[in-house]
């Protein structure tokens, strides 16, 4: 809608209160339009991330550090194949295919293996959550600028409170690929930034380009599924008494810790964009159990020791949000 | 008696990190041990000194001696292994441990134990201390790194599970895994 035309039309009307009311009404309507435009951009971005063949190089900035990484993404009849690898510092790599996640972390030659999963919301399906999302975030379409030599539409997602982070996305206008993402904290500071310096869309990506570099040993750390894995159907016996506004329980499951097969309860809470996981596992005898906070880029974690269990809450939300959830989790009365 | 274990919980107590039974046990121990009480006082003096919070009743010369010594090391590029003699003179090993803790925190920021050296001016280190008051006792440095590596593994496993079910992955695919790839332990 052309704003100046609207204002001219409004000006022709009877002056006074009616005009002001009508103008603010029209402005509200066009703001709603802008946020729906933002939503369609986000959906396009989500579709592109999962459906295109591409190789890109990007820089990742967090905690005053800078790293260069490469992303390879391919889709074929078998599904998605993704490979994320460090180009600076020690060689580290994540391979993800058919929901199986393999992390090569050379400092301990470690590998973390995931089990085949079908995560919810792949790709992102915004309309179903749109009303819920608009209660807690404001969506804005900003200017078109240039990132990685490509035209990019900037989209701002601004939280309406301090319980979640803001996001700024730059999305390629031609392909819909995400080219730059900034995560912004309560103080307006960028806590994490990811920006592609080059992206190539390709017809075909060879199997070799998706192979991990040789030489890594394998230690299975975690994340195998228990046969009894439950998803929401059979509730786990935990309850968050003081859940931050806008968050809802999205799923519950159990998985086993590799090695000893101890069951971990996993609850996922989400406000539609940000997710917070709660992991509850039996306490061990070892003295290595620490309570407290830690951080990885925009992901904050809070660990609390209960008499019998150890609770770890983590998600891409401010420290206060994980703490609030961690401090108010309690077992449900039988 | 002042051993590593006592030092650890005393730090935690000073930082208000203990709760429940742990808190009760600590307070009982503190009540019955004059050496622990002296360390308790010393911890608080150090903490207030680095955040320039001292009131008039406290020996200002001590405050100045510590501040001057800190200023003479404006940037600390690596965690110190050796206790600094001037600190020993001031208030004993307990204080040395906790001030070294300050330096280590300055390096780590809020990022758990990741000892990539980053030049942080002392003023900023003090800021970090207020934000994330965790003292790392010097004698436990190696143990801390080992523990950090274990915690890092645990956190990685949690992150994989989290990523696989988070809405963020719906938007960004494998990109949320930058938080695993971008994290280095003990480098």
Contacts between the chains, C-beta under 8 A, distances in Angstrom:
chain1	res1	chain2	res2	distance
A	42	B	171	6.8
A	45	B	171	6.7
A	46	B	170	6.1
A	46	B	171	5.0
A	49	B	171	7.1
A	49	B	172	6.2
A	49	B	173	4.4
A	49	B	175	7.8
A	50	B	173	6.0
A	60	B	178	4.9
A	60	B	182	5.3
A	62	B	179	7.8
A	62	B	182	6.2
A	63	B	109	5.6
A	63	B	110	7.6
A	63	B	111	5.1
A	64	B	109	7.4
A	64	B	118	5.8
A	65	B	116	6.7
A	65	B	118	7.5
A	65	B	182	7.6
A	67	B	178	8.0
A	67	B	181	7.8
A	67	B	182	5.1
A	69	B	178	6.5
A	69	B	181	6.2
A	69	B	182	7.5
A	71	B	174	6.9
A	71	B	175	7.1
A	73	B	173	6.8
A	73	B	174	7.4
A	80	B	173	7.6
A	82	B	173	6.1
A	82	B	174	3.9
A	83	B	174	7.8
A	84	B	174	5.2
A	84	B	175	7.5
A	84	B	177	5.3
A	84	B	178	6.9
A	84	B	181	5.7
A	85	B	181	7.1
A	86	B	181	5.4
A	86	B	182	7.5
A	89	B	184	6.3
A	89	B	187	7.2
A	90	B	184	6.5
A	90	B	187	6.7
A	92	B	180	7.6
A	92	B	181	4.7
A	92	B	184	7.8
A	93	B	181	7.0
A	94	B	174	6.5
A	94	B	177	4.4
A	94	B	180	6.2
A	94	B	181	5.7
A	96	B	174	5.0
A	96	B	177	7.3
A	99	B	164	7.1
A	101	B	160	5.4
A	101	B	163	7.7
A	101	B	164	6.8
A	101	B	177	7.7
A	103	B	156	6.6
A	103	B	160	6.9
A	103	B	177	7.5
A	103	B	180	5.6
A	103	B	181	7.8
A	105	B	156	7.2
A	105	B	180	7.3
A	107	B	149	7.6
A	107	B	184	6.8
A	107	B	185	5.3
A	107	B	186	6.5
A	107	B	187	7.1
A	108	B	149	6.8
A	108	B	153	7.0
A	108	B	185	7.7
A	110	B	153	6.5
A	110	B	156	7.6
A	112	B	156	5.6
A	112	B	157	5.7
A	112	B	160	5.1
A	112	B	180	7.8
A	114	B	160	5.5
A	114	B	161	7.6
A	114	B	164	5.8
A	117	B	164	5.3
A	117	B	165	7.6
A	119	B	164	5.4
A	119	B	165	5.7
A	119	B	166	8.0
A	119	B	169	6.1
A	119	B	170	7.1
A	120	B	165	6.9
A	120	B	167	7.8
A	120	B	170	7.4
A	121	B	167	5.7
A	121	B	170	3.9
A	122	B	169	7.7
A	122	B	170	5.6
A	123	B	170	6.1
A	123	B	171	8.0
A	124	B	167	7.3
A	124	B	170	4.2
A	124	B	171	5.1
A	125	B	170	7.9
A	178	B	171	7.7
A	178	B	172	6.4
A	178	B	175	7.4
A	181	B	172	7.2
A	181	B	175	7.6
A	194	B	175	6.7
A	194	B	178	6.4
A	221	B	153	5.9
A	221	B	156	7.2
A	221	B	157	5.3
A	222	B	157	3.6
A	222	B	160	7.0
A	222	B	161	7.5
A	223	B	157	6.1
A	223	B	160	5.5
A	223	B	161	5.6
A	250	B	165	7.6
A	250	B	167	8.0
A	251	B	165	6.4
A	253	B	165	7.8
A	255	B	161	6.6
A	257	B	157	7.7
A	266	B	161	6.0
A	266	B	165	7.6
A	268	B	162	7.7
A	268	B	165	4.9
A	268	B	166	7.1
A	270	B	166	7.4
A	270	B	167	5.2
A	272	B	167	6.5
A	273	B	167	5.8
A	273	B	168	7.4
A	273	B	171	7.8
A	274	B	167	7.1
A	274	B	168	7.2
A	275	B	162	7.1
A	275	B	165	7.0
A	275	B	166	3.6
A	275	B	167	5.0
A	275	B	168	6.2
A	277	B	158	6.8
A	277	B	161	6.6
A	277	B	162	4.1
A	277	B	165	7.0
A	277	B	166	7.2
A	279	B	158	5.6
A	279	B	161	7.2
A	288	B	147	5.1
A	288	B	150	5.3
A	288	B	151	7.3
A	290	B	147	7.1
A	290	B	151	6.5
A	291	B	17	6.7
A	292	B	17	6.5
A	292	B	134	6.5
A	293	B	110	7.2
A	293	B	132	7.1
A	294	B	110	7.5
A	294	B	111	7.3
A	294	B	112	4.2
A	294	B	151	7.2
A	294	B	155	6.5
A	295	B	110	4.8
A	295	B	111	5.6
A	295	B	112	7.0
A	296	B	111	7.5
A	296	B	155	7.0
A	296	B	159	7.0
A	296	B	179	4.2
A	296	B	180	7.8
A	296	B	182	7.7
A	296	B	183	5.7
A	297	B	178	7.1
A	297	B	179	4.9
A	297	B	182	6.8
A	298	B	179	8.0
A	299	B	159	6.9
A	299	B	162	7.8
A	299	B	179	5.3
A	301	B	155	6.3
A	301	B	158	7.3
A	307	B	20	7.6
A	307	B	21	7.6
A	312	B	154	7.7
A	312	B	158	5.9
A	314	B	155	7.5
A	314	B	158	5.8
A	314	B	159	7.1
A	314	B	162	5.9
A	315	B	162	6.8
A	315	B	166	7.3
A	316	B	166	7.4
A	316	B	168	5.8
A	316	B	176	7.6
